[in-house]
Amino acid sequence: MGEPVKVFVAGCGYVGERIAKAEQRLGSKVSGVVRRPDRAATLKGRGLSVVAHDLDQPQSDFDLSVTRALVYYLIPPPQHGECDGRIRAWLNGLSDSALPLRVVLISTTGVYGDCQGDWVNESRQVKPQAQRAKRRVDAEVMFANWRRKTGVTGVILRVPGIYGPDRLPVKRLRSGAPVVAADEAPWSNRVHVDDLCRVCLAAARVESPHSVYNVSDGHPTTMTDFFFQAAASLGLPCPPVISMARAKATLGEGMLSYLAESKRIDNTRMRNHLRIEPEFPDLARGFADAVRRSTQA
């Protein structure tokens, strides 16, 4: 038997931890990095080899971990500004003598901005509106430049809202926060965390990958529908409904930035080239799984 595949997960949060465990089940030799020492201790207790590191600083001591490895980069950008200094520090810290085999970068479908409800595939020009999306575009550009300079294979996954076990809007629903009336709500997209992990592993291994893949369950609805179905699955009251005009006067900036964008994500390339058919192609099946497993946790 050959040597196990070496894997490095940069950012072992909700998704990263699941990717790491999935790679372990495949027999890969997995290591990773997180920001907080307490999180690193928790993950070590769960059988993962991770270290804590200030992700805003260059990483010059991970060469042995990333050399000839499959790397998943899930470190989010800083919370302010239009640039991602974290990925810049990360890429600048990788020496030419310690390059990975492939890097899978998790980005966001928010880079497309408002598409007025159009179906959006990977050929759509990015046009970010929110600052968080502009930071992601900055990361994508730096990543593309680094790939060209080093020759390392890189894949960008543009991901919408993620949900799954222990990632349900329980607190918001219990708070009674309102949602916009369905006939005024924009299109939104999402993906179950298990399907996202399957896409990540496929993107790390597929021959001759495309540089960008859209990821989604393929069945966009609205954020209003998302919260209504979540409430029904959790046995909670449906949130109150308000008009868009009322929402603009009362909701927070973060929620309004999502309501300002409408698009339907086309996942054809994901299905055809990565050979991933979502196990949870709609909210009904996804919520049923997430609620069942959250209750068991």
N, C-alpha and C positions, 0 to 999 in steps of 0.2 A: 504493500500500500504506500502511496505517496504521502508527502507532508500535508498536514491539514491546511486548509485555506486560512490565511491570516486576515483578520478583520479588525478595523478600528472604527469606533463610533464616537464622533465628536459631538457631544451633546446628548447625554442619556436621560432624556426626559420621558414624557408619556409615550412618545413614538420610539425614541431611541432605545429605551429599555426593551421594548418588544422586539425591535430589530435584533438587538444583541442576543436575546434569548432564542429567537428563531434561528440565528446563525449557529448558536451553540447546539441546537437540536440537529443541525446539519453536520456537526462535527468540526466546525470551524474553531480556530483559536482566536478568541475575542478579547479585546481590551478597549478602553475608552477613557474619555475625560468629561468631567462635569465642573461646574463653577464652585459649588458649595461643598465644604468638607463633610457636613452632615449627610448630604445626599450621597456622596462617595461612600461613606460608612454604611448607609442603608443598602446600597447596591452590592457592596462587598458581602454584606450579610445574606444577600439573595444569590450569591454565587457568581457575581460578575467582577472582573478585574478592571477596576476604574481608579483614576486618580483625580484629585481636585486641583484646579488651576485657574488663575485669573484669566478669563477668556478675552480680556481687553489688552493683554500683554502678549508679545511674541512667544511662541512655543518652540524653544530650541532643544528641549530634552525628550522629544517624542520620536526621534528619528528611527530608533529600533522598532517602535510600534507601527509606524506607517510605511516603512520601506517595503516595497513589493506587496502591499496590503490592499484589500478592498476597503475604501474609506467611505463612510456615510457622514456627511456634514449636515448637522441639524442645529447648529448653534444659531439662535436668533440674533438679528441685528440689535444694536442699542435702541433704547426707547425714544430717542429724540434725534432730530436732524434728518438729512437726506442721504447720508453716506453710512456705509457699514465698515467701521474701523476694525471690527472683530475679524471679519474674513480677511481683511488686508493683513492684519497681524498674523493670522494663521498661515496664509499663503507665503508671506515673506519669511516665516520661520521654517519653512520646508526647504532643506538644502538640496541642491541638485544631485547630491550623491545618495539621497534618501527619499526618493520619490515613490509614491504609491503606484499600484497597477491601474487603479481606476478610482474616481471620486464621484459619488452620487450626492448632488446638492439639492436639498429641499428648499424650494422657493414657494411662491404663492400665485394663484390665479388673479390676485389683485393687481398684478403688473399690467393687466390688460385695461384696467380702468373701467369706465362706464361704456358698455357696448350697446346700450339701449335695447336689451333683450335679445340681441343676435346670438346665434350659435357661433362659438369661437373655437377655432382650431389653432395649431401651433404656428401657422403662417401669419396670424394676426399680429400686427405691429403693437409693441407694448406702448401703453400710454397711461402711466400711473397717475392717479389723482391724490390719494392719501399719502402722507409722509411715510407711513410704514411700507407702502408699496414702492415708493421711490427708493427707500433703503434696500429693498429686495432687488430692484433693477440694478442699483449700484453694485450689489453683490454678484449678480449674474454677469455684469460686464467685466468686473475684475476676475471672476472665475474663468470666463471665456478667454481673456487676455493671457492668464496664467497657463491655461491649457495649450494655447498656441505656442507660447514660449517654451514650455517644457515637453510637449508632445504627449502628456498624460491624457488618457481617455477620460472624458468627463461627461456626465449626464445631469441635466437639470430637470427636476420634477416640479411642475407647477401644480400646487395642491390647494383645494378650497377648504371649507370648514371641516374639521375632523371631529368625529364623535365616536363613542363606543363605551365599553364598560368603564365606569367611574369618570366618564366625561359626558355628563348629561346636564341640562340646564335646570337642575333641581332648585338651586338657590334662587334663581331668577323667577321661576314659576311660583315659588312659595312667597316671594316678595310682592306678587301682584303687579309687577311691572307690565305696562301695556304693550301691545303690538299694533302695527299699522293695519288698517282694514285690508282684507285680502285683495280687493279690486284695485288698490293703490300700491300694493307691495311689489317691489322689484323681484326679478328672478334671482335665485341664489342656488348655490351648489354645495355639495358636501361629499364626504367619503368616510366609510367605516374604517376604524384604525386597522383592523385585520386585513382589509383589502389593500390599504396603503402599504402595509408591511410586505405583502406579497409583491406589490409593484416594485418596492425598493429592492428586494432580493433579485427580482427578475432583471431590473435595470443594471444591477451590479454584475450580471453574468451573461446577458444577451450578446451575441456576436454582432459586431458592427452597429452599435447603438446609434440612434438619432441623438442629437445634442439636447433636444427638449422633448418632454412628453407632458401632455395634460393628464391630470389624474382626477377622476370623479366617479360617482356611482352611475352616471349616465342618465339620471332622472331628476333634473332640476325642478324645483317647485318654488316656493317663496319662503322667506323667513317666518312669515305668519303661519304657514302650513307646518313648518318645522316645529314651532313652539306648540301648536295645537296637537300635533301627533305625539310630541313628547309628553304633553300633559295627559293625553289619553293613555299612553303606555305606562305612565307612572301613577295613574290613578289620582291625579291632581286636577283642580279646577282649571279650565282654559283661561288664559290671560284676558284682561279687558281689551277692547278694540278701540282705537282712536283714529282720527283722520291724519293724513300726512301733514296737513297744516298744523294740527295740534302737536304732532310728533316733533316737528321742527322747532316748536316753541318750548317743548318740555324735555325731550330726550337728550342724553349726553352726546358729546361730540363723537365718541367712538362708535356708538350705535348709528348715529346719523351718517357717518362716513360709509357704513355698509349699505344703508338705505339709499345712498346717492348713486349706487352702481347696480346695473342690471345686465346680466349676461347668462348664457347657457353654455356650459363647457362641453365641448365635443371630445369624447374619450376614444375615438376610433383608432388613433395610433397606438394608444395603450393596449387596446384589445387585440388589434391585428399584429402588431410587431412584438410586444412583450408577451402576448398570448395570455393576458389576464382578463378573465370574465369575472366581474364582481360577484362575490358570494352573497353580498348584501346590496342588491341593485336598487332598493327602494327603502324608504324610511320605515315602513311597516315591519319588514324583516330585520332591518338594522336595529331598530329600537327594541324589538322583542328579544333579540340576542343581548343587547347591552343591558337592558333592565334585568334579565335573568342572571347574567354574570355579575352585575354590580351587587345584586342581592346576596349572591353566594360569597362575595369577597369578604 
